[in-house]
Amino acid sequence: MARKQARPPAIRQVILEPYQITCRACGAECGWGTTAIGQ
């Protein structure tokens, strides 16, 4: 259980990069993209 909590932040950034691009496509529909871009 302790190992699951000790997740390196690097992995999160790698997942967030493509996630932002995907959200950018939907934009307002997702709401996540606009927040990530900072519009």
C-alpha positions as a Python dict, from the first residue, in 0.01 Angstrom:
ca = {
    (1, 'M'): (0, 0, 0),
    (2, 'A'): (281, 240, 83),
    (3, 'R'): (431, 184, -261),
    (4, 'K'): (113, 305, -432),
    (5, 'Q'): (127, 635, -242),
    (6, 'A'): (495, 682, -334),
    (7, 'R'): (425, 764, -699),
    (8, 'P'): (692, 978, -868),
    (9, 'P'): (559, 1317, -989),
    (10, 'A'): (741, 1268, -1320),
    (11, 'I'): (486, 1009, -1427),
    (12, 'R'): (202, 1252, -1355),
    (13, 'Q'): (354, 1514, -1586),
    (14, 'V'): (401, 1258, -1864),
    (15, 'I'): (32, 1166, -1839),
    (16, 'L'): (-80, 1530, -1812),
    (17, 'E'): (100, 1638, -2132),
    (18, 'P'): (-111, 1424, -2370),
    (19, 'Y'): (-414, 1481, -2149),
    (20, 'Q'): (-393, 1858, -2202),
    (21, 'I'): (-368, 1810, -2578),
    (22, 'T'): (-676, 1585, -2575),
    (23, 'C'): (-872, 1834, -2364),
    (24, 'R'): (-765, 2117, -2591),
    (25, 'A'): (-967, 1953, -2868),
    (26, 'C'): (-1291, 1943, -2668),
    (27, 'G'): (-1216, 2273, -2496),
    (28, 'A'): (-1525, 2400, -2313),
    (29, 'E'): (-1686, 2055, -2334),
    (30, 'C'): (-1413, 1911, -2111),
    (31, 'G'): (-1352, 2222, -1902),
    (32, 'W'): (-1023, 2058, -1804),
    (33, 'G'): (-847, 2182, -2118),
    (34, 'T'): (-935, 2548, -2064),
    (35, 'T'): (-803, 2526, -1708),
    (36, 'A'): (-483, 2352, -1819),
    (37, 'I'): (-417, 2604, -2096),
    (38, 'G'): (-499, 2894, -1864),
    (39, 'Q'): (-749, 3071, -2090),
}
